[in-house]
Amino acid sequence: MNDLRGERLQIMLSPEELSVVDDFRFRHRMPTRAAAVRELLKLGLAAGTTDGGPRMKSSDYGVFHRGPAGHLDQDGSGE
């Protein structure tokens, strides 16, 4: 693989999502958040993906299941 990284990918994460990424990073002693995100992408792609329907929005995808307004429910489950 070419190690030149000419494209920048910017994503917005909630504080909870960022905490999960940082926990993964430190647990696996990774040097940067970017390295952790690349590793998580690799693991996710190897595991498979969900089949998004025609009405799926970007906000429907996230680390945590969220309720209809995009917020965690009172019990934190999003259900």
N, C-alpha and C positions, 0 to 999 in steps of 0.2 A: 504494500500500500504506500502511496505517496505521502510522506510526512509533511508536505507543504500544506498549510491550512489557509487557503485564500478566501474562504467564505466565513462570515460571522453569522451566527444564529443567536438571536436574542429571544428570551422567553421571560414571561412574568410568572413568579411563583408567590404563593401565599407564604406567610411566615412559617406555617406548619410544614408546607412542602419543602421549603428551604432547610428547615431543621432535619427533615428526613434525609435529604441529600448530604448535609454536613455530617450527620450521624454515620451514614454509609462511608463517607470519605474518611473520617477519623478511625472507624472500626477497621477499615482496610488499609490504613496508613497511606492514603493517596496524597500526592503533593498539592493538588489544586482542586477547586470545585469543578473546573472544566474537565479534568481527568476523571473525576467521579461521574460526571454526567455522561461522558463518552463511554465509560464502562457500563453504566446503567442502560444506556442505549443499546450497547452490544448485547447485554444480557436479555433485554426486552425483545430485541429482534430475533434472538435465538429461541426464545420461548414462544413466540407467535404473537399475533395481534388479534384484536377484536374486529368484527365486521361492522363498521359504522353504517348506519342507515342513511337514507337520503335527507333526513331532517336533523342529523347530528350537527351540533355546533361545536366550535373550538372549546367553549366553556363546559361542554359535556365531558371532556377528557381531563383527568387530573389524577393526582396521587390518591386523594380521598374521595369517597362517594359523597356527593353533595345533594341537598334537597333542590326543589324546583326553582328557588330563588338564588341558587348558587352558594348557599350558606349551609354549614353543618347544622343539623337539627340539635335540639337541646341535649340529647344523649350523645351527640358527637358522631352519630352513625350516618346522617344524611338521608335516612329512610323515613 
